[in-house]
């Protein structure tokens, strides 16, 4: 009965269902509507409609993702502009009590950046999380990367939950509620474990804990357990913990909105958005659907065509050729090596290699034909644009070099690199050898490649330093930790 109702409703709404789901996902945090109607049910409903064929599930994930970020941004702005007093005064209209506000503020105060990601999964925190972040004084540029990651994970999970189990919608809503409860329990256990690990960092605390466990192991009822647990911990669990502790500590530290944490989180947000963009476009192309902006861009290119612009576009396009970009990357990498910036140099070279390989693999997989009336010759398939993809290298070069100059010049360098990447992509559309979506896909591939390589490099540097610190004296290791905290 419910399945038939969902199918009928989906058919009656058609593609307008995207707007319905988007509004519900956005209103949950923009207007505190989550205290009245939890947003996950609307997102699951959208997934159900995708499961029965009304909506495109990949596009729906993007709609939910963007809507959540917009709603959170509105909530953040309200918190920043109106403050806590406004929420206390008007909150009861949407079931927002001062007690609830205090709980969320306490949660955010304890966990900082982690609360932005984790809070989206906790029912009583999610509707207020952006507002509380706004009142806390954290900057929007620090809030946004965490929010993009949290909203993307949350939206994708509940969309796919509805999509996979669309024939059992009545059961999925119950599962979602239980899943939120289980997640809350897991969060409490994870935080408890984190606090226990913090307390065991000093030798004295570890000695006291070891003595306590030894006393418990002598109890008659626990001796059989101790006979199993001791060798398991010594030969399996402890070596495994020593292996996974450094990367785990790295991830936890990166969930703090400051220093390397915000840098790593921003790069991760760029990576996941870029990968999603490529997946979405490939899905639409393979389904034979037109992508918004492609026809308009080609018509505009034909309307503004003139010899001077064509010459300029050819010159700009030249700087997007692989051998030109590779020369710039290698020259920059050499300069960075001279400055002993080994990891930045390696990231630049690896990013270009991954970009080019990814472009060629995707071209052969998608096999999209080029527009038919190009102003210059072009071989191979159209999606994604190789020129646009490798042009992202100029932005990567600018970011790497900006670390070596003073603050006033950094923005100019980054804007120059970004401008070159955009200009090269636009020139390919003007020359009508690529659709606009080909260029967007190329930029996304390049950003995904470079951000992915940067994530690996940052993790590698952290692990190298972590293992090096173990070999130093405790005093030296403490000095290194102090310098990191200060830097």
C-alpha positions as CSV (number, residue, x, y, z in Angstrom):
1,X,0.0,0.0,0.0
2,X,2.7,2.5,1.0
3,X,4.9,1.5,-1.9
4,X,2.0,2.2,-4.3
5,X,1.4,5.5,-2.6
6,X,5.0,6.5,-3.0
7,X,5.1,5.5,-6.6
8,X,1.9,7.4,-7.4
9,X,3.2,10.5,-5.6
10,X,6.5,10.3,-7.3
11,X,4.9,10.1,-10.7
12,X,2.6,13.0,-9.9
13,X,5.5,15.2,-8.8
14,X,7.9,14.1,-11.5
15,X,11.1,16.2,-11.5
16,X,9.5,18.7,-9.1
17,X,10.3,16.1,-6.4
18,X,13.9,17.4,-6.6
19,X,12.7,20.8,-5.3
20,X,10.6,19.2,-2.5
21,X,13.5,17.2,-1.2
22,X,15.9,20.2,-1.6
23,X,13.6,22.4,0.4
24,X,13.1,20.0,3.2
25,X,16.9,19.3,3.4
26,X,17.7,23.0,3.4
27,X,14.9,24.1,5.9
28,X,16.1,21.6,8.5
29,X,19.0,23.8,9.5
30,X,18.1,27.1,7.8
31,X,14.8,27.5,9.8
32,X,15.3,24.9,12.6
33,X,12.6,22.7,10.9
34,X,14.5,19.6,12.1
35,X,12.9,20.0,15.5
36,X,9.5,19.5,13.8
37,X,10.3,17.1,10.9
38,X,13.7,15.4,10.8
39,X,15.3,16.0,7.4
40,X,16.5,12.4,6.9
41,X,13.0,11.3,6.1
42,X,12.7,13.7,3.2
43,X,16.1,12.6,1.9
44,X,15.1,8.9,2.2
45,X,11.9,9.7,0.4
46,X,13.9,11.2,-2.5
47,X,16.0,8.1,-2.5
48,X,12.8,6.0,-2.7
49,X,11.7,8.0,-5.7
50,X,15.0,7.4,-7.3
51,X,14.7,3.7,-6.6
52,X,11.4,3.4,-8.4
53,X,12.7,5.4,-11.4
54,X,11.4,8.9,-11.0
55,X,14.6,10.6,-10.1
56,X,18.3,10.2,-10.9
57,X,20.0,9.0,-7.8
58,X,23.4,10.6,-8.6
59,X,21.8,13.9,-9.4
60,X,19.7,13.6,-6.2
61,X,22.8,13.2,-4.1
62,X,24.1,16.5,-5.5
63,X,20.8,18.3,-4.9
64,X,20.7,17.1,-1.3
65,X,24.3,17.9,-0.8
66,X,24.0,21.5,-2.1
67,X,20.7,22.1,-0.3
68,X,22.2,21.0,3.1
69,X,25.2,23.3,2.6
70,X,23.0,26.2,1.7
71,X,20.7,25.5,4.7
72,X,23.7,25.3,7.0
73,X,25.1,28.5,5.6
74,X,21.9,30.3,6.2
75,X,21.8,28.9,9.8
76,X,25.4,30.0,10.3
77,X,24.7,33.5,9.0
78,X,21.7,33.8,11.4
79,X,23.8,32.7,14.3
80,X,26.5,35.1,13.4
81,X,24.2,38.1,12.9
82,X,21.4,37.5,15.5
83,X,23.2,35.7,18.3
84,X,22.1,33.5,21.1
85,X,19.6,35.9,22.6
86,X,17.5,35.8,19.5
87,X,17.4,32.0,19.5
88,X,16.3,32.0,23.2
89,X,13.6,34.6,22.5
90,X,12.1,33.1,19.3
91,X,13.2,29.4,19.7
92,X,10.0,28.1,21.3
93,X,8.1,28.7,18.1
94,X,10.0,25.8,16.5
95,X,10.4,23.7,19.7
96,X,13.8,25.2,20.4
97,X,14.2,25.5,24.1
98,X,17.1,27.1,26.0
99,X,18.0,23.7,27.4
100,X,18.4,22.3,23.9
101,X,20.5,25.3,22.9
102,X,22.7,24.8,25.9
103,X,23.2,21.1,25.1
104,X,24.3,21.9,21.5
105,X,26.6,24.7,22.6
106,X,28.2,22.3,25.1
107,X,28.6,19.7,22.4
108,X,30.1,22.2,20.0
109,X,32.4,23.7,22.7
110,X,33.9,20.3,23.5
111,X,34.5,19.0,20.0
112,X,35.0,22.1,17.8
113,X,35.5,21.2,14.1
114,X,34.5,17.6,14.9
115,X,31.1,18.8,15.9
116,X,30.4,20.2,12.4
117,X,30.9,16.8,10.9
118,X,29.6,14.5,13.7
119,X,26.8,16.9,14.6
120,X,25.0,16.3,11.4
121,X,24.4,12.7,12.4
122,X,23.1,13.5,15.9
123,X,19.4,14.3,15.8
124,X,19.3,16.9,18.6
125,X,22.5,18.6,17.4
126,X,21.9,18.8,13.6
127,X,19.2,21.6,13.4
128,X,21.2,23.9,15.7
129,X,24.7,23.0,14.7
130,X,25.2,25.8,12.0
131,X,23.5,28.4,14.2
132,X,25.7,27.5,17.2
133,X,28.8,27.6,14.9
134,X,27.8,31.1,13.9
135,X,27.4,32.3,17.4
136,X,30.7,30.7,18.5
137,X,32.8,33.2,16.5
138,X,34.3,30.6,14.1
139,X,34.9,32.1,10.7
140,X,32.8,30.9,7.7
141,X,35.8,29.9,5.7
142,X,36.7,27.5,8.5
143,X,33.2,26.3,8.9
144,X,32.5,25.6,5.2
145,X,35.0,22.7,4.5
146,X,33.8,20.7,7.5
147,X,30.2,21.3,6.5
148,X,30.8,20.2,2.9
149,X,32.3,16.9,4.1
150,X,29.6,16.3,6.8
151,X,26.7,17.2,4.5
152,X,28.1,15.1,1.7
153,X,28.5,12.0,3.8
154,X,25.1,12.4,5.5
155,X,23.1,13.2,2.3
156,X,24.7,10.4,0.3
157,X,24.1,7.9,3.1
158,X,20.4,8.6,3.5
159,X,19.8,9.0,-0.2
160,X,21.3,5.6,-0.9
161,X,19.4,4.1,2.0
162,X,16.1,5.0,0.4
163,X,17.4,4.1,-3.1
164,X,18.6,0.6,-2.2
165,X,15.6,-0.3,0.0
166,X,12.9,1.7,-1.8
167,X,10.5,-1.2,-1.8
168,X,10.4,-1.2,2.0
169,X,9.9,2.5,2.7
170,X,7.9,1.9,5.9
171,X,10.7,-0.1,7.4
172,X,13.5,2.3,6.3
173,X,12.2,5.2,8.4
174,X,12.4,2.9,11.5
175,X,15.9,1.8,10.5
176,X,17.0,5.4,10.0
177,X,15.9,6.3,13.5
178,X,17.6,3.3,15.0
179,X,20.7,4.0,13.0
180,X,20.9,7.6,14.4
181,X,20.6,6.1,17.9
182,X,23.4,3.6,17.2
183,X,25.6,6.3,15.7
184,X,25.1,8.4,18.8
185,X,26.2,5.5,21.0
186,X,29.2,4.9,18.7
187,X,30.1,8.6,19.0
188,X,30.0,8.4,22.8
189,X,32.2,5.3,22.8
190,X,34.7,6.9,20.4
191,X,34.9,10.0,22.5
192,X,35.3,7.9,25.6
193,X,38.1,5.9,23.9
194,X,39.8,9.2,22.9
195,X,39.7,10.5,26.4
196,X,41.1,7.2,27.7
197,X,44.0,7.4,25.2
198,X,44.8,10.9,26.2
199,X,45.0,9.9,29.9
200,X,47.4,7.0,29.0
201,X,49.9,9.1,27.3
202,X,52.2,9.5,30.3
203,X,54.2,6.6,31.6
204,X,52.8,7.0,35.2
205,X,49.2,6.7,33.9
206,X,50.1,3.7,31.8
207,X,51.7,2.1,34.8
208,X,48.7,2.6,37.0
209,X,46.4,1.3,34.3
210,X,48.6,-1.8,33.8
211,X,48.6,-2.4,37.6
212,X,44.8,-2.2,37.7
213,X,44.4,-4.6,34.9
214,X,46.8,-7.0,36.6
215,X,44.8,-6.9,39.7
216,X,41.6,-7.6,37.8
217,X,43.3,-10.5,36.0
218,X,43.9,-12.3,39.3
219,X,40.2,-12.5,40.1
220,X,39.0,-16.1,39.7
221,X,36.3,-15.3,37.3
222,X,38.5,-13.2,35.0
223,X,41.6,-15.5,34.9
224,X,40.3,-17.5,31.9
225,X,39.7,-14.2,30.1
226,X,43.1,-12.9,30.9
227,X,44.8,-16.1,29.6
228,X,43.2,-15.3,26.2
229,X,43.4,-11.5,26.2
230,X,47.1,-11.2,27.2
231,X,48.6,-13.0,24.2
232,X,46.0,-11.5,21.9
233,X,47.0,-8.0,23.0
234,X,50.7,-8.7,23.0
235,X,51.0,-10.4,19.6
236,X,48.1,-9.0,17.6
237,X,46.2,-6.0,19.0
238,X,49.1,-4.0,20.3
239,X,51.2,-4.2,17.1
240,X,48.1,-3.4,15.1
241,X,47.4,-0.3,17.3
242,X,51.0,0.9,16.9
243,X,50.4,0.7,13.1
244,X,47.1,2.5,12.9
245,X,47.6,5.0,15.8
246,X,49.6,7.6,13.7
247,X,47.1,7.9,10.8
248,X,44.2,7.8,13.2
249,X,45.7,10.6,15.3
250,X,46.4,12.5,12.1
251,X,42.7,12.3,11.1
252,X,41.5,13.3,14.6
253,X,43.9,16.3,14.6
254,X,42.7,17.4,11.2
255,X,39.2,17.6,12.5
256,X,40.2,20.7,14.6
257,X,39.4,24.0,12.9
258,X,42.9,25.5,13.0
259,X,46.4,25.2,11.5
260,X,46.9,22.1,9.4
261,X,43.5,20.9,10.3
262,X,41.6,23.5,8.2
263,X,44.1,23.0,5.3
264,X,43.6,19.3,5.3
265,X,39.9,19.5,5.6
266,X,39.6,22.0,2.8
267,X,41.7,19.9,0.5
268,X,39.5,16.9,1.4
269,X,36.3,18.9,0.6
270,X,37.7,19.9,-2.8
271,X,38.6,16.2,-3.5
272,X,35.1,14.8,-2.7
273,X,33.3,17.5,-4.5
274,X,35.5,17.1,-7.6
275,X,35.1,13.3,-7.7
276,X,31.3,13.7,-7.3
277,X,31.2,16.2,-10.2
278,X,33.0,13.8,-12.5
279,X,30.7,10.8,-11.5
280,X,27.6,12.9,-12.0
281,X,28.6,14.2,-15.4
282,X,29.6,10.7,-16.6
283,X,26.3,9.3,-15.5
284,X,24.3,12.0,-17.4
285,X,26.4,11.6,-20.5
286,X,26.0,7.8,-20.6
287,X,22.3,8.2,-20.1
288,X,22.2,10.4,-23.2
289,X,20.9,13.4,-21.2
290,X,21.9,17.0,-22.1
291,X,23.8,18.9,-19.5
292,X,22.7,22.4,-18.6
293,X,24.8,25.1,-20.2
294,X,26.3,23.0,-23.0
295,X,24.0,24.3,-25.8
296,X,24.0,27.8,-24.5
297,X,27.8,28.0,-24.3
298,X,28.2,26.8,-27.9
299,X,25.6,29.2,-29.2
300,X,27.3,32.1,-27.4
301,X,30.7,31.1,-28.9
302,X,29.2,31.2,-32.4
303,X,27.5,34.6,-31.7
304,X,30.7,36.3,-30.5
305,X,33.1,34.7,-33.0
306,X,35.6,37.1,-34.5
307,X,39.1,36.8,-35.9
308,X,40.8,38.7,-33.0
309,X,39.1,36.5,-30.3
310,X,39.9,33.4,-32.3
311,X,43.6,34.3,-32.3
312,X,43.6,35.1,-28.6
313,X,41.8,31.8,-27.8
314,X,44.4,29.9,-29.8
315,X,47.2,31.6,-27.9
316,X,45.6,30.9,-24.5
317,X,44.8,27.3,-25.5
318,X,48.5,26.8,-26.4
319,X,49.4,27.2,-22.7
320,X,47.1,24.2,-22.0
321,X,49.1,21.8,-24.1
322,X,50.6,18.9,-22.1
323,X,54.3,19.6,-22.9
324,X,53.9,23.3,-22.0
325,X,52.2,22.6,-18.7
326,X,54.7,19.8,-18.0
327,X,57.6,22.2,-18.6
328,X,56.1,24.7,-16.1
329,X,55.5,21.9,-13.5
330,X,59.0,20.5,-13.8
331,X,60.6,23.9,-13.6
332,X,58.6,24.7,-10.5
333,X,59.4,21.3,-9.0
334,X,63.1,21.9,-9.5
335,X,62.9,25.3,-7.8
336,X,61.1,23.7,-4.9
337,X,63.7,21.0,-4.6
338,X,66.4,23.7,-4.4
339,X,64.4,25.2,-1.6
340,X,64.2,21.7,0.0
341,X,60.5,21.5,-0.4
342,X,60.6,17.9,-1.5
343,X,56.9,17.0,-0.8
344,X,55.5,20.0,-2.6
345,X,57.7,19.2,-5.6
346,X,56.6,15.5,-5.6
347,X,52.9,16.5,-5.2
348,X,53.2,18.8,-8.3
349,X,54.7,16.1,-10.5
350,X,52.5,13.3,-9.2
351,X,49.4,15.5,-9.6
352,X,50.1,16.1,-13.3
353,X,50.8,12.4,-14.0
354,X,47.6,11.4,-12.2
355,X,45.6,14.1,-14.1
356,X,46.8,13.0,-17.5
357,X,46.3,9.3,-16.9
358,X,42.8,9.9,-15.4
359,X,41.8,12.0,-18.4
360,X,42.9,9.4,-20.9
361,X,41.1,6.6,-19.0
362,X,37.9,8.6,-18.7
363,X,38.0,9.6,-22.4
364,X,38.2,6.0,-23.5
365,X,35.5,4.9,-21.1
366,X,33.0,7.6,-21.9
367,X,33.7,8.0,-25.7
368,X,31.8,11.3,-26.0
369,X,32.0,12.9,-29.5
370,X,33.2,16.4,-29.9
371,X,31.1,19.3,-31.2
372,X,31.0,19.2,-35.0
373,X,32.1,22.7,-36.0
374,X,35.4,23.3,-34.2
375,X,37.5,26.3,-35.2
376,X,40.7,24.2,-34.8
377,X,41.6,20.6,-35.2
378,X,41.3,18.2,-32.3
379,X,41.7,14.5,-32.0
380,X,40.2,11.9,-29.7
381,X,37.1,12.0,-27.5
382,X,35.6,15.1,-25.9
383,X,35.0,14.4,-22.3
384,X,36.8,15.5,-20.2
385,X,38.9,18.3,-21.6
386,X,42.6,17.5,-21.3
387,X,43.5,21.1,-21.7
388,X,41.2,22.2,-18.8
389,X,42.4,19.3,-16.6
390,X,46.1,19.9,-16.9
391,X,45.5,23.7,-16.7
392,X,44.7,23.1,-13.0
393,X,48.5,22.6,-12.7
394,X,48.9,26.4,-12.9
395,X,46.7,26.8,-9.8
396,X,48.7,24.1,-8.1
397,X,51.9,25.8,-9.0
398,X,50.6,29.1,-7.6
399,X,49.6,27.5,-4.3
400,X,52.9,25.8,-3.9
401,X,54.9,28.9,-4.8
402,X,52.7,31.1,-2.5
403,X,54.2,29.3,0.5
404,X,57.6,30.8,-0.3
405,X,56.5,34.5,-0.5
406,X,55.1,37.0,1.9
407,X,51.4,37.3,2.5
408,X,50.6,40.3,0.2
409,X,51.8,38.3,-2.8
410,X,50.0,35.0,-2.0
411,X,46.6,36.1,-3.1
412,X,47.9,37.6,-6.4
413,X,49.7,34.3,-7.2
414,X,46.7,32.2,-6.5
415,X,44.4,34.4,-8.5
416,X,46.8,34.4,-11.4
417,X,47.0,30.6,-11.4
418,X,43.2,30.3,-11.1
419,X,42.7,32.8,-13.9
420,X,45.0,30.8,-16.2
421,X,43.1,27.6,-15.5
422,X,39.8,29.3,-16.2
423,X,41.0,31.1,-19.3
424,X,42.4,27.9,-20.9
425,X,39.1,26.1,-20.2
426,X,37.0,28.9,-21.7
427,X,39.2,29.1,-24.8
428,X,38.4,25.4,-25.6
429,X,34.7,26.2,-25.5
430,X,35.1,29.3,-27.6
431,X,37.1,27.2,-30.2
432,X,34.1,24.8,-30.1
433,X,36.3,21.7,-29.6
434,X,34.7,21.0,-26.2
435,X,31.3,21.3,-24.6
436,X,31.2,23.4,-21.4
437,X,30.6,20.2,-19.4
438,X,33.8,18.8,-20.9
439,X,35.7,21.8,-19.5
440,X,34.0,21.5,-16.1
441,X,34.8,17.8,-16.0
442,X,38.4,18.6,-16.9
443,X,38.7,21.1,-14.1
444,X,37.1,18.5,-11.7
445,X,39.6,15.8,-12.8
446,X,42.5,18.1,-12.3
447,X,41.3,19.3,-8.9
448,X,40.6,15.7,-7.8
449,X,44.1,14.6,-8.9
450,X,46.0,17.4,-7.2
451,X,44.0,17.4,-4.0
452,X,44.2,13.6,-3.8
453,X,48.0,13.7,-4.1
454,X,48.2,16.6,-1.6
455,X,46.2,14.5,0.9
456,X,48.6,11.6,0.5
457,X,51.6,13.9,0.8
458,X,50.3,15.5,4.0
459,X,49.6,12.1,5.5
460,X,53.0,10.8,4.5
461,X,54.8,13.8,6.1
462,X,52.8,13.4,9.3
463,X,53.6,9.7,9.5
464,X,57.3,10.3,8.8
465,X,57.4,12.9,11.6
466,X,55.4,10.7,13.9
467,X,57.8,7.7,13.5
468,X,60.8,10.0,13.7
469,X,59.6,11.5,17.0
470,X,59.5,8.0,18.5
471,X,63.2,7.6,18.0
472,X,64.0,10.9,19.7
473,X,64.2,11.5,23.4
474,X,61.0,12.5,25.2
475,X,62.3,16.0,25.7
476,X,63.1,16.4,21.9
477,X,59.7,14.9,21.0
478,X,58.1,17.4,23.4
479,X,59.9,20.3,21.6
480,X,58.7,19.1,18.2
481,X,55.1,18.9,19.5
482,X,55.4,22.4,21.0
483,X,56.6,23.7,17.6
484,X,53.8,22.0,15.8
485,X,51.2,23.4,18.2
486,X,52.6,26.9,17.9
487,X,52.9,26.7,14.1
